[in-house]
Amino acid sequence: MGEDAGDTGGHELASLKHSIDDLYLHTMSIIIFFMQAGFAFMEAGAVRSKNTVNILIKNLLDMCKSAFLSSCKEVSSSLGGIAYWLIGFPLAFGSDGNFFLSYNFWANNNLPVKEYGHWFFDFVHAATASTLVCGSMAERCNFYAYLVYTFVITGFIYPVASHWTWHPEGWLKRTAFKDYAGGGVVHMLGGMCALVGTVLMGPRIGRFHKKTGEPHDIRGHSVPLAALGGFILLFGLLAFNAGFRGHISQSGDGEVISRAIVNALLGACGGGVGALVIHHAGTFGPTNAWSFLMTLNGALAGLVGVCAGSDVFPSWAALVVGVGAGFTFLCLHFLLLRLKVYLSGNANVGAVDDPLDAFPVHFGGGLFGIVAVAFFMEGGIVFNPSRNSAAVLEWNLVGALAISGWSASLCLALFGILKKLGILRVSREMEIQGMDLMKHAEPAYPSTAWEDCDPGPYGPSNMAGNLLSIMASTGSAVELTTRMQGPFSSRSRSGSVCVVNDRSSSSPALLSPDDLPYPGDLPSSGDRPSKSPDASGIVKVRRSISSITLTIEKDATCNHM
C-alpha cells in the first residue's frame, strides 16, 4: 500500500511538473506569436499608405501559412497546406533523422500530444524568420511570389537550419556551437534571406537617382505605427529569450530565465542608446538629429545581438554586446547606402532597398552576438582564454558561415526562379498606384472615412476641393481630382508633372472660410503656370481652416525616375 501510494505520488508530481512546463512554454509562445502584430504595425508604418493593407495581409499569412484563395481578373488559384505543420517540424525535430535533417511526424502524424507545446514554440520562430523577408521586399513584391517564398522558408530553409542547431542529432549541436535563443538560426537566417530577396527584386521606383545612384528618402506614412510595432517587438523578444529554456520546473530554471530576460533588456538599452548617440555624433555623416527610428532599430539590433548568449552573459557584458550590435546595425545601414552607388551607376542594378532595415538589424545584430558569445560568456576569452572558449569562437564562426551560406544559396535559387518566371515583382503601374486598391480593393484610409456628408460650401469635402483649386492655381501642380488615398492617381490619368520635395511649400498658411473661393471663381487651366518647380521627394501642403486641418500628401517621384 505504501509503495503504491509513493508511486502514485511520484507520478502525479512528474505530471504536475510536465503540465507547468507546458503552460510556461505555451505562454512564452503566445507572447512571441504576438510579435506578428509588432511586425505588422512596424512594417505598415514604414511603408506608404497606399500599400498598408498589402503589408497587413502578408503578416497575417505569415502566421497562418494555410490555404488562402487569391483572386484576380484572369486567374484564381489556391495555396493549400500549412508549411510548418506539413513538412517544417518533421524536417527539424522528427524522432528519426541524421546530422542534416529528420524525416517523420509529417503533418503531426504520430507526434505525441505532449510534444505539441514544442511544436508551437518552434513554429512561432519559423514565422518570425519568414516575416523579416516580407518587410525588406515591401511595396513591390508580387503576392504570388510572397506565397511561394514564405512557404519555402518556413517549410524547408529554416527547419533544416534549426535541426542542425537544436536537434540532438544535428551536426552543430554536437560541437561547441553556442546559440541559445536563435541569434543565428532565426535572425541571421531571416536577415540573409531578406538581403538576397531585395537585391534580386531591385529598389522601389524612385528610391535612387537614375544616373548617380544617390538615395532619395521614401518615408513611411506613420511613425507612431512603426513605434507601436517596435515596442511590441521588444516586448516579444523578451519572451523570445526567456522561452528557450523550455521548462521552468527543474532546479536552476528560475536563475537562467531571470538572467536571460535581464540581459535581453540590457542589450536593447545598450543598442538603442548606443545607436542614438553614435548617429547623433555624426559618425556616419554630419547630422544634428536625435533619430527615433535609428534608436528603435538600434534597440532591436541590441536585443537580437544578446539572443545567442543571453543565458551566459554577465549583465555588464549584455550591455556591451547591445552597444556593439547597435553599432553594427548602423555600419551595415550606411554601408548598404554606399554600396548602392558603388555597385552601379544605375541604381536599378545591384541596389539594396531595405525599407525595414531587416538585414542590418537582424543579420548584423545576430552576427555580432554569435561572435560575442565566445568573448563575453562566463569563462569566455575576455575572462579566461582557453581551448574551450577558442572552440566556441571557432564553431560559432563555422555555424554563422553555414547558416548564411545555406539561406543565401537556396534563396538565390528561389528568388532567381521567381524572377525568371516574371512573378517576383508587381508591374510598374501597380507599384505606382499602390497595391491596396489595385490588388486588394481595400484602401487603408478610404476617402469616405474622412469626408463629411455636409454638402454646404464649408463642409470638409468642398473645402478640400477649394484648397486643391488654390494650390493648382498657384503652380503647385496638384490636380483637382487628387485624392488622399490614391497617390499618383492623377498623374497616371493626366500625365501631369508632380511636385516633389518642395520644402519651401511646407510652411502652414492660415485661411478663414471667407478666403476660400468657389471653383468657378478660380483661373482656368489655361492661366495656370506651364511649368512646375524642379524638385524631388515629398510634398506636404498644410492649410488650416477654422478648426479643421487638412493634410494633402503626394508620395511621388518625378523628374529623376
C-alpha positions, 0 to 999 in steps of 0.5 A: 500500500505504501509503495503504491501510494509513493508511486502514485505520488511520484507520478502525479508530481512528474505530471504536475511538473510536465503540465507547468512546463507546458503552460510556461512554454505555451505562454512564452509562445503566445507572447512571441506569436504576438510579435506578428502584430509588432511586425505588422504595425512596424512594417505598415508604418514604414511603408506608404499608405497606399500599400498598408493593407498589402503589408497587413495581409502578408503578416497575417499569412505569415502566421497562418501559412494555410490555404488562402484563395487569391483572386484576380481578373484572369486567374484564381488559384489556391495555396493549400497546406500549412508549411510548418505543420506539413513538412517544417517540424518533421524536417527539424525535430522528427524522432528519426533523422541524421546530422542534416535533417529528420524525416517523420511526424509529417503533418503531426502524424504520430507526434505525441500530444505532449510534444505539441507545446514544442511544436508551437514554440518552434513554429512561432520562430519559423514565422518570425524568420519568414516575416523579416523577408516580407518587410525588406521586399515591401511595396513591390513584391508580387503576392504570388511570389510572397506565397511561394517564398514564405512557404519555402522558408518556413517549410524547408530553409529554416527547419533544416537550419534549426535541426542542425542547431537544436536537434540532438542529432544535428551536426552543430549541436554536437560541437561547441556551437553556442546559440541559445535563443536563435541569434543565428538560426532565426535572425541571421537566417531571416536577415540573409534571406531578406538581403538576397530577396531585395537585391534580386527584386531591385529598389522601389521606383524612385528610391535612387537617382537614375544616373548617380545612384544617390538615395532619395528618402521614401518615408513611411506614412506613420511613425507612431505605427512603426513605434507601436510595432517596435515596442511590441517587438521588444516586448516579444523578444523578451519572451523570445529569450526567456522561452528557450529554456523550455521548462521552468520546473527543474532546479536552476530554471528560475536563475537562467530565465531571470538572467536571460530576460535581464540581459535581453533588456540590457542589450536593447538599452545598450543598442538603442542608446548606443545607436542614438548617440553614435548617429547623433555624433555624426559618425556616419555623416554630419547630422544634428538629429536625435533619430527615433527610428535609428534608436528603435532599430538600434534597440532591436539590433541590441536585443537580437545581438544578446539572443545567442548568449543571453543565458551566459552573459554577465549583465555588464557584458549584455550591455556591451554586446547591445552597444556593439550590435547597435553599432553594427546595425548602423555600419551595415545601414550606411554601408548598404547606402554606399554600396548602392552607388558603388555597385552601379551607376544605375541604381536599378542594378545591384541596389539594396532597398531595405525599407525595414532595415531587416538585414542590418538589424537582424543579420548584423545584430545576430552576427555580432552576438554569435561572435560575442558569445565566445568573448563575453560568456562566463569563462569566455576569452575576455575572462579566461582564454582557453581551448574551450572558449577558442572552440566556441569562437571557432564553431560559432564562426563555422555555424554563422558561415553555414547558416548564411551560406545555406539561406543565401544559396537556396534563396538565390535559387528561389528568388532567381526562379521567381524572377525568371518566371516574371512573378517576383515583382508587381508591374510598374503601374501597380507599384505606382498606384499602390497595391491596396486598391489595385490588388486588394480593393481595400484602401487603408484610409478610404476617402469616405472615412474622412469626408463629411456628408455636409454638402454646404460650401464649408463642409470638409469635402468642398473645402478640400476641393477649394484648397486643391483649386488654390494650390493648382492655381498657384503652380503647385501642380496638384490636380483637382481630382487628387485624392488622399488615398490614391497617390499618383492617381492623377498623374497616371490619368493626366500625365501631369508633372508632380511636385516633389520635395518642395520644402519651401511649400511646407510652411502652414498658411492660415485661411478663414472660410471667407478666403476660400473661393468657389471653383468657378471663381478660380483661373482656368487651366489655361492661366495656370503656370506651364511649368512646375518647380524642379524638385524631388521627394515629398510634398506636404501642403498644410492649410488650416481652416477654422478648426479643421486641418487638412493634410494633402500628401503626394508620395511621388517621384518625378523628374529623376525616375 
